[in-house]
Amino acid sequence: MARLLLVEDDEAIGRRVEAALRANGHYVMWQRTGGSALIEAARSPFDLILLDLGLPDRDGVEVCRDLRVQQPGCVLVMLTARREEMDVVVGLEAGADDYITKPFGMTELTARVRAHLRRLSSDAAAPVGVFSDGDLVLDPSARRCSVAGMEVDLRAKEFDLLARLARAAGQALSREVLMADVWDENWFGSTKTLDVHIAAVRRRLDAAASRTDPPARVPGITTLRGHGYRLDPVTPSG
């Protein structure tokens, strides 16, 4: 039984979502405000959090950031009526793994939740090896990433995405393959989530590389227009 935290102030929506998730066999803790959600998140771990960004007491993006700090290994999905791309990007950069725009159907919501929980289970069971290139070392079994011996703090999906690119270093991976392997094989909906996570991984690797003198050598992530992405190994020196 997965432990889910639902943060939604709308009574009608909250009751429908809670009932649908419970019917799918999940334990659901429903909180109506950002403040009460943070208190609950500090008390016990959750597998997945559904967070409405339009809360009555606090800005939803700020709550998202705080929840990510409290629950670093949890899947965090935003529920938002904000359809502007920049609003979605800000939420994802605040720590969310995914988003669903309102209004949404219960079939879509429960399918997305199942997809994320399936991915959590498969990640835990997958045998993986250490990847090393240039000054980057990635150990998926320990979920550790370092550049020139210094730890790089990656969020859960950022780590999973980099690990997937590393397993096929030098090869082109389509957006569909990355969404299927890092999020879920039955994924449907926008891939904006992928773009934001790729950008975040690039920033974190570049920042880590720039902390050394001379700058550390790390693989680059190349955008393949109309297709996807590729992790380019460090060019051998000399």
ZAVEXLUM-537767 format. One record per residue (C-alpha): y, z, x; residue number from 1; residue in one letter; chain. Coordinates in nm, 4 decimals. Each point is the difference from the previous one (the first is absolute). Layout:
REM ZAVEXLUM-537767
pt north Y, up Z, east X, vopa NUM, nufi a, ketor A
...
***
This chain:
REM ZAVEXLUM-537767
pt north 0.0000, up 0.0000, east 0.0000, vopa 1, nufi m, ketor A
pt north 0.3291, up -0.1134, east 0.1546, vopa 2, nufi a, ketor A
pt north 0.2997, up 0.2334, east -0.0131, vopa 3, nufi r, ketor A
pt north 0.3090, up -0.1751, east -0.1350, vopa 4, nufi l, ketor A
pt north 0.3591, up 0.1228, east -0.0332, vopa 5, nufi l, ketor A
pt north 0.2039, up -0.1709, east -0.2724, vopa 6, nufi l, ketor A
pt north 0.3784, up 0.0421, east 0.0189, vopa 7, nufi v, ketor A
pt north 0.1534, up -0.1375, east -0.3201, vopa 8, nufi e, ketor A
pt north 0.2723, up 0.1483, east -0.2203, vopa 9, nufi d, ketor A
pt north -0.0511, up -0.2309, east -0.3004, vopa 10, nufi d, ketor A
pt north -0.2256, up 0.1927, east -0.2384, vopa 11, nufi e, ketor A
pt north -0.1521, up -0.3046, east -0.1717, vopa 12, nufi a, ketor A
pt north -0.0737, up -0.1871, east 0.3232, vopa 13, nufi i, ketor A
pt north -0.1276, up 0.3132, east 0.1689, vopa 14, nufi g, ketor A
pt north -0.2474, up 0.0789, east -0.2783, vopa 15, nufi r, ketor A
pt north -0.1329, up -0.3572, east -0.0027, vopa 16, nufi r, ketor A
pt north -0.0429, up -0.0143, east 0.3769, vopa 17, nufi v, ketor A
pt north -0.1570, up 0.3452, east 0.0188, vopa 18, nufi e, ketor A
pt north -0.2487, up -0.0854, east -0.2767, vopa 19, nufi a, ketor A
pt north -0.0929, up -0.3333, east 0.1593, vopa 20, nufi a, ketor A
pt north -0.0573, up 0.1549, east 0.3420, vopa 21, nufi l, ketor A
pt north -0.2020, up 0.2901, east -0.1391, vopa 22, nufi r, ketor A
pt north -0.2113, up -0.2487, east -0.1968, vopa 23, nufi a, ketor A
pt north -0.0810, up -0.1650, east 0.3338, vopa 24, nufi n, ketor A
pt north -0.1365, up 0.3280, east 0.1332, vopa 25, nufi g, ketor A
pt north 0.2957, up 0.1179, east 0.2085, vopa 26, nufi h, ketor A
pt north 0.1533, up 0.3448, east 0.0261, vopa 27, nufi y, ketor A
pt north 0.3678, up -0.0374, east -0.0946, vopa 28, nufi v, ketor A
pt north 0.2849, up 0.2430, east 0.0658, vopa 29, nufi m, ketor A
pt north 0.3049, up -0.1137, east -0.2003, vopa 30, nufi w, ketor A
pt north 0.3488, up 0.1133, east 0.1028, vopa 31, nufi q, ketor A
pt north 0.3241, up -0.0972, east -0.1775, vopa 32, nufi r, ketor A
pt north 0.2509, up 0.0538, east 0.2834, vopa 33, nufi t, ketor A
pt north 0.0294, up -0.0721, east 0.3695, vopa 34, nufi g, ketor A
pt north 0.0452, up 0.3667, east 0.0806, vopa 35, nufi g, ketor A
pt north -0.3170, up 0.1113, east -0.1777, vopa 36, nufi s, ketor A
pt north -0.1935, up -0.2899, east 0.1562, vopa 37, nufi a, ketor A
pt north 0.1011, up 0.1117, east 0.3498, vopa 38, nufi l, ketor A
pt north -0.1054, up 0.3565, east -0.0767, vopa 39, nufi i, ketor A
pt north -0.3397, up -0.1220, east -0.1219, vopa 40, nufi e, ketor A
pt north -0.0424, up -0.2315, east 0.3009, vopa 41, nufi a, ketor A
pt north 0.0651, up 0.2951, east 0.2318, vopa 42, nufi a, ketor A
pt north -0.2792, up 0.1975, east -0.1653, vopa 43, nufi r, ketor A
pt north -0.2925, up -0.2408, east 0.0276, vopa 44, nufi s, ketor A
pt north -0.0942, up -0.3485, east 0.1274, vopa 45, nufi p, ketor A
pt north -0.0209, up -0.3074, east -0.2219, vopa 46, nufi f, ketor A
pt north -0.1785, up -0.3303, east 0.0479, vopa 47, nufi d, ketor A
pt north 0.2667, up -0.2025, east -0.1805, vopa 48, nufi l, ketor A
pt north 0.3475, up 0.0614, east -0.1423, vopa 49, nufi i, ketor A
pt north 0.1648, up -0.2058, east -0.2738, vopa 50, nufi l, ketor A
pt north 0.3742, up 0.0564, east 0.0295, vopa 51, nufi l, ketor A
pt north 0.2597, up -0.1123, east -0.2521, vopa 52, nufi d, ketor A
pt north 0.3253, up -0.0733, east 0.1855, vopa 53, nufi l, ketor A
pt north 0.2209, up 0.0754, east -0.3016, vopa 54, nufi g, ketor A
pt north -0.0205, up 0.3789, east 0.0014, vopa 55, nufi l, ketor A
pt north 0.2452, up 0.2363, east -0.1736, vopa 56, nufi p, ketor A
pt north 0.0553, up 0.2490, east 0.2815, vopa 57, nufi d, ketor A
pt north -0.0174, up -0.1916, east 0.3290, vopa 58, nufi r, ketor A
pt north 0.0205, up -0.3528, east 0.1332, vopa 59, nufi d, ketor A
pt north -0.3504, up -0.1455, east -0.0069, vopa 60, nufi g, ketor A
pt north 0.0287, up -0.1545, east 0.3455, vopa 61, nufi v, ketor A
pt north 0.0871, up 0.3406, east 0.1502, vopa 62, nufi e, ketor A
pt north -0.2989, up 0.1532, east -0.1789, vopa 63, nufi v, ketor A
pt north -0.2134, up -0.2815, east 0.1414, vopa 64, nufi c, ketor A
pt north 0.1088, up 0.0843, east 0.3555, vopa 65, nufi r, ketor A
pt north -0.0702, up 0.3697, east -0.0496, vopa 66, nufi d, ketor A
pt north -0.3414, up -0.0642, east -0.1576, vopa 67, nufi l, ketor A
pt north -0.0956, up -0.2230, east 0.2917, vopa 68, nufi r, ketor A
pt north 0.0785, up 0.2837, east 0.2414, vopa 69, nufi v, ketor A
pt north -0.2010, up 0.2482, east -0.2058, vopa 70, nufi q, ketor A
pt north -0.2934, up -0.2343, east -0.0650, vopa 71, nufi q, ketor A
pt north -0.0212, up -0.2397, east 0.2975, vopa 72, nufi p, ketor A
pt north -0.3533, up -0.1198, east -0.0788, vopa 73, nufi g, ketor A
pt north 0.0500, up -0.0504, east -0.3720, vopa 74, nufi c, ketor A
pt north 0.0450, up -0.3388, east -0.1689, vopa 75, nufi v, ketor A
pt north 0.3473, up -0.0041, east -0.1557, vopa 76, nufi l, ketor A
pt north 0.0731, up -0.2515, east -0.2776, vopa 77, nufi v, ketor A
pt north 0.3481, up -0.0369, east -0.1509, vopa 78, nufi m, ketor A
pt north 0.0482, up -0.0582, east -0.3715, vopa 79, nufi l, ketor A
pt north 0.3361, up -0.1680, east -0.0339, vopa 80, nufi t, ketor A
pt north 0.2184, up -0.1827, east -0.2489, vopa 81, nufi a, ketor A
pt north 0.2155, up -0.1151, east 0.2939, vopa 82, nufi r, ketor A
pt north -0.0863, up -0.3666, east 0.0363, vopa 83, nufi r, ketor A
pt north 0.2488, up -0.0892, east 0.2716, vopa 84, nufi e, ketor A
pt north -0.1782, up -0.0862, east 0.3237, vopa 85, nufi e, ketor A
pt north 0.2194, up 0.2309, east 0.2087, vopa 86, nufi m, ketor A
pt north -0.0860, up 0.2992, east -0.2197, vopa 87, nufi d, ketor A
pt north -0.3700, up -0.0702, east 0.0483, vopa 88, nufi v, ketor A
pt north 0.0424, up -0.0397, east 0.3763, vopa 89, nufi v, ketor A
pt north 0.1911, up 0.3289, east 0.0260, vopa 90, nufi v, ketor A
pt north -0.2792, up 0.1783, east -0.1863, vopa 91, nufi g, ketor A
pt north -0.2713, up -0.1485, east 0.2202, vopa 92, nufi l, ketor A
pt north 0.1931, up 0.0877, east 0.3136, vopa 93, nufi e, ketor A
pt north 0.0350, up 0.3553, east -0.1307, vopa 94, nufi a, ketor A
pt north -0.3768, up 0.0378, east 0.0287, vopa 95, nufi g, ketor A
pt north -0.1591, up -0.1595, east -0.3066, vopa 96, nufi a, ketor A
pt north -0.3157, up -0.2065, east 0.0482, vopa 97, nufi d, ketor A
pt north 0.0468, up -0.2104, east -0.3115, vopa 98, nufi d, ketor A
pt north 0.2052, up -0.0363, east -0.3181, vopa 99, nufi y, ketor A
pt north -0.0514, up -0.0924, east -0.3652, vopa 100, nufi i, ketor A
pt north 0.2948, up -0.1159, east -0.2097, vopa 101, nufi t, ketor A
pt north 0.0593, up 0.1213, east -0.3537, vopa 102, nufi k, ketor A
pt north -0.1025, up -0.0846, east -0.2616, vopa 103, nufi p, ketor A
pt north -0.3632, up -0.0114, east 0.1091, vopa 104, nufi f, ketor A
pt north -0.3304, up -0.0041, east -0.1858, vopa 105, nufi g, ketor A
pt north -0.2605, up 0.2720, east 0.0409, vopa 106, nufi m, ketor A
pt north -0.2559, up -0.2596, east 0.1133, vopa 107, nufi t, ketor A
pt north 0.2256, up -0.1065, east 0.2864, vopa 108, nufi e, ketor A
pt north 0.0788, up 0.3588, east 0.0961, vopa 109, nufi l, ketor A
pt north -0.3595, up 0.1256, east 0.0010, vopa 110, nufi t, ketor A
pt north -0.1179, up -0.3115, east 0.1883, vopa 111, nufi a, ketor A
pt north 0.2627, up 0.0577, east 0.2691, vopa 112, nufi r, ketor A
pt north -0.0972, up 0.3674, east 0.0290, vopa 113, nufi v, ketor A
pt north -0.3693, up -0.0932, east 0.0316, vopa 114, nufi r, ketor A
pt north 0.0888, up -0.2546, east 0.2682, vopa 115, nufi a, ketor A
pt north 0.1812, up 0.2577, east 0.2130, vopa 116, nufi h, ketor A
pt north -0.2704, up 0.2633, east -0.0417, vopa 117, nufi l, ketor A
pt north -0.2701, up -0.2540, east 0.0876, vopa 118, nufi r, ketor A
pt north 0.1865, up -0.0854, east 0.3160, vopa 119, nufi r, ketor A
pt north 0.0223, up 0.3687, east 0.0950, vopa 120, nufi l, ketor A
pt north -0.3788, up 0.0325, east -0.0305, vopa 121, nufi s, ketor A
pt north -0.0796, up -0.3174, east 0.1923, vopa 122, nufi s, ketor A
pt north 0.2430, up 0.0893, east 0.2807, vopa 123, nufi d, ketor A
pt north -0.1726, up 0.3348, east 0.0482, vopa 124, nufi a, ketor A
pt north -0.3422, up -0.1657, east 0.0387, vopa 125, nufi a, ketor A
pt north 0.0957, up -0.2990, east 0.2164, vopa 126, nufi a, ketor A
pt north -0.1276, up 0.0016, east 0.3612, vopa 127, nufi p, ketor A
pt north 0.2812, up -0.1003, east 0.2368, vopa 128, nufi v, ketor A
pt north 0.0702, up -0.0263, east 0.3718, vopa 129, nufi g, ketor A
pt north 0.3001, up 0.0591, east 0.2240, vopa 130, nufi v, ketor A
pt north 0.2440, up -0.2895, east 0.0453, vopa 131, nufi f, ketor A
pt north 0.2064, up -0.0217, east 0.3188, vopa 132, nufi s, ketor A
pt north 0.2480, up -0.2685, east 0.1016, vopa 133, nufi d, ketor A
pt north 0.2908, up 0.0332, east 0.2407, vopa 134, nufi g, ketor A
pt north 0.1290, up 0.3551, east -0.0449, vopa 135, nufi d, ketor A
pt north -0.1253, up 0.0303, east -0.3582, vopa 136, nufi l, ketor A
pt north -0.3122, up 0.2038, east -0.0761, vopa 137, nufi v, ketor A
pt north -0.1286, up 0.0229, east -0.3566, vopa 138, nufi l, ketor A
pt north -0.2889, up 0.2330, east -0.0859, vopa 139, nufi d, ketor A
pt north -0.0893, up -0.0498, east -0.3694, vopa 140, nufi p, ketor A
pt north -0.2719, up 0.2676, east -0.0055, vopa 141, nufi s, ketor A
pt north 0.2531, up 0.2624, east 0.1130, vopa 142, nufi a, ketor A
pt north 0.2852, up -0.1787, east -0.1802, vopa 143, nufi r, ketor A
pt north 0.2132, up 0.0181, east 0.3126, vopa 144, nufi r, ketor A
pt north 0.2413, up -0.2583, east 0.1340, vopa 145, nufi c, ketor A
pt north 0.1756, up 0.0290, east 0.3345, vopa 146, nufi s, ketor A
pt north 0.2300, up -0.2120, east 0.2149, vopa 147, nufi v, ketor A
pt north 0.0100, up 0.0766, east 0.3735, vopa 148, nufi a, ketor A
pt north -0.1766, up 0.3287, east -0.0726, vopa 149, nufi g, ketor A
pt north 0.2533, up 0.1137, east -0.2613, vopa 150, nufi m, ketor A
pt north -0.1112, up 0.0523, east -0.3593, vopa 151, nufi e, ketor A
pt north 0.1380, up -0.2405, east -0.2622, vopa 152, nufi v, ketor A
pt north 0.0352, up 0.1542, east -0.3448, vopa 153, nufi d, ketor A
pt north -0.1292, up -0.2581, east -0.2498, vopa 154, nufi l, ketor A
pt north -0.0356, up 0.0554, east -0.3727, vopa 155, nufi r, ketor A
pt north -0.3489, up -0.0440, east -0.1448, vopa 156, nufi a, ketor A
pt north 0.0371, up -0.3597, east -0.1206, vopa 157, nufi k, ketor A
pt north 0.1987, up -0.0977, east 0.3089, vopa 158, nufi e, ketor A
pt north -0.2877, up 0.1210, east 0.2159, vopa 159, nufi f, ketor A
pt north -0.2578, up -0.1811, east -0.2140, vopa 160, nufi d, ketor A
pt north 0.2011, up -0.3224, east 0.0170, vopa 161, nufi l, ketor A
pt north 0.0400, up 0.0126, east 0.3785, vopa 162, nufi l, ketor A
pt north -0.3706, up 0.0789, east 0.0394, vopa 163, nufi a, ketor A
pt north -0.0927, up -0.3017, east -0.2147, vopa 164, nufi r, ketor A
pt north 0.2249, up -0.2301, east 0.2015, vopa 165, nufi l, ketor A
pt north -0.1443, up 0.1440, east 0.3222, vopa 166, nufi a, ketor A
pt north -0.3579, up -0.0726, east -0.1085, vopa 167, nufi r, ketor A
pt north 0.0959, up -0.3685, east -0.0104, vopa 168, nufi a, ketor A
pt north 0.2554, up -0.0052, east 0.2826, vopa 169, nufi a, ketor A
pt north 0.1139, up -0.3544, east 0.0703, vopa 170, nufi g, ketor A
pt north -0.1284, up -0.1284, east -0.3337, vopa 171, nufi q, ketor A
pt north 0.2044, up -0.1025, east -0.3030, vopa 172, nufi a, ketor A
pt north -0.0589, up 0.2237, east -0.3014, vopa 173, nufi l, ketor A
pt north 0.1164, up -0.1116, east -0.3429, vopa 174, nufi s, ketor A
pt north 0.2007, up 0.2231, east -0.2284, vopa 175, nufi r, ketor A
pt north -0.2935, up 0.0013, east -0.2424, vopa 176, nufi e, ketor A
pt north -0.2433, up 0.1204, east 0.2685, vopa 177, nufi v, ketor A
pt north 0.2341, up 0.2760, east 0.1139, vopa 178, nufi l, ketor A
pt north 0.0644, up 0.1194, east -0.3552, vopa 179, nufi m, ketor A
pt north -0.3724, up -0.0041, east -0.0752, vopa 180, nufi a, ketor A
pt north -0.1049, up 0.1792, east 0.3189, vopa 181, nufi d, ketor A
pt north 0.2795, up 0.2559, east 0.0263, vopa 182, nufi v, ketor A
pt north 0.0696, up 0.0594, east -0.3686, vopa 183, nufi w, ketor A
pt north -0.2972, up -0.1285, east -0.2047, vopa 184, nufi d, ketor A
pt north -0.2153, up -0.3087, east -0.0515, vopa 185, nufi e, ketor A
pt north 0.0870, up -0.0080, east -0.3696, vopa 186, nufi n, ketor A
pt north 0.3727, up 0.0225, east 0.0655, vopa 187, nufi w, ketor A
pt north 0.2437, up -0.1627, east -0.2350, vopa 188, nufi f, ketor A
pt north 0.3758, up 0.0044, east -0.0189, vopa 189, nufi g, ketor A
pt north 0.2865, up -0.0326, east 0.2490, vopa 190, nufi s, ketor A
pt north -0.0567, up -0.0083, east 0.3768, vopa 191, nufi t, ketor A
pt north 0.3468, up 0.1408, east 0.0761, vopa 192, nufi k, ketor A
pt north -0.1873, up 0.3159, east 0.0980, vopa 193, nufi t, ketor A
pt north -0.1606, up -0.1918, east 0.2882, vopa 194, nufi l, ketor A
pt north 0.3315, up -0.1359, east 0.1302, vopa 195, nufi d, ketor A
pt north 0.1632, up 0.3431, east 0.0051, vopa 196, nufi v, ketor A
pt north -0.2953, up 0.1579, east 0.1804, vopa 197, nufi h, ketor A
pt north -0.0067, up -0.2795, east 0.2595, vopa 198, nufi i, ketor A
pt north 0.3724, up 0.0532, east 0.0650, vopa 199, nufi a, ketor A
pt north -0.0558, up 0.3748, east 0.0380, vopa 200, nufi a, ketor A
pt north -0.2855, up -0.0476, east 0.2497, vopa 201, nufi v, ketor A
pt north 0.2165, up -0.2355, east 0.2069, vopa 202, nufi r, ketor A
pt north 0.2870, up 0.2504, east 0.0066, vopa 203, nufi r, ketor A
pt north -0.2223, up 0.2891, east 0.1036, vopa 204, nufi r, ketor A
pt north -0.1707, up -0.1941, east 0.2797, vopa 205, nufi l, ketor A
pt north 0.3307, up -0.1375, east 0.1295, vopa 206, nufi d, ketor A
pt north 0.1574, up 0.3458, east -0.0080, vopa 207, nufi a, ketor A
pt north -0.2956, up 0.1489, east 0.1878, vopa 208, nufi a, ketor A
pt north 0.0102, up -0.2776, east 0.2599, vopa 209, nufi a, ketor A
pt north 0.3719, up 0.0486, east 0.0603, vopa 210, nufi s, ketor A
pt north -0.0448, up 0.3681, east 0.0888, vopa 211, nufi r, ketor A
pt north -0.1377, up -0.0864, east 0.3454, vopa 212, nufi t, ketor A
pt north 0.1743, up -0.1540, east 0.3013, vopa 213, nufi d, ketor A
pt north -0.0882, up -0.2790, east 0.0399, vopa 214, nufi p, ketor A
pt north -0.0877, up -0.0541, east -0.3682, vopa 215, nufi p, ketor A
pt north -0.3698, up 0.0329, east -0.0788, vopa 216, nufi a, ketor A
pt north -0.2002, up -0.3111, east -0.0842, vopa 217, nufi r, ketor A
pt north -0.1313, up -0.0186, east -0.3560, vopa 218, nufi v, ketor A
pt north -0.1506, up -0.2845, east -0.2047, vopa 219, nufi p, ketor A
pt north 0.2381, up -0.1835, east -0.2314, vopa 220, nufi g, ketor A
pt north -0.0542, up -0.0746, east -0.3670, vopa 221, nufi i, ketor A
pt north 0.0817, up -0.3630, east -0.0786, vopa 222, nufi t, ketor A
pt north 0.0908, up -0.1149, east -0.3504, vopa 223, nufi t, ketor A
pt north -0.1830, up -0.3173, east -0.1005, vopa 224, nufi l, ketor A
pt north 0.2138, up -0.1640, east -0.2671, vopa 225, nufi r, ketor A
pt north -0.1920, up -0.0779, east -0.3156, vopa 226, nufi g, ketor A
pt north -0.3138, up 0.1686, east 0.1332, vopa 227, nufi h, ketor A
pt north 0.0156, up 0.3536, east 0.1374, vopa 228, nufi g, ketor A
pt north 0.0143, up 0.1793, east 0.3337, vopa 229, nufi y, ketor A
pt north -0.1583, up 0.0074, east 0.3463, vopa 230, nufi r, ketor A
pt north -0.0136, up 0.2724, east 0.2663, vopa 231, nufi l, ketor A
pt north 0.0787, up -0.1699, east 0.3308, vopa 232, nufi d, ketor A
pt north -0.1547, up 0.1731, east 0.3036, vopa 233, nufi p, ketor A
pt north 0.2257, up 0.0903, east 0.2901, vopa 234, nufi v, ketor A
pt north 0.0439, up -0.2916, east 0.2389, vopa 235, nufi t, ketor A
pt north -0.1706, up 0.0878, east 0.3313, vopa 236, nufi p, ketor A
pt north 0.2574, up 0.0796, east 0.2686, vopa 237, nufi s, ketor A
pt north 0.0156, up -0.1855, east 0.3285, vopa 238, nufi g, ketor A
***
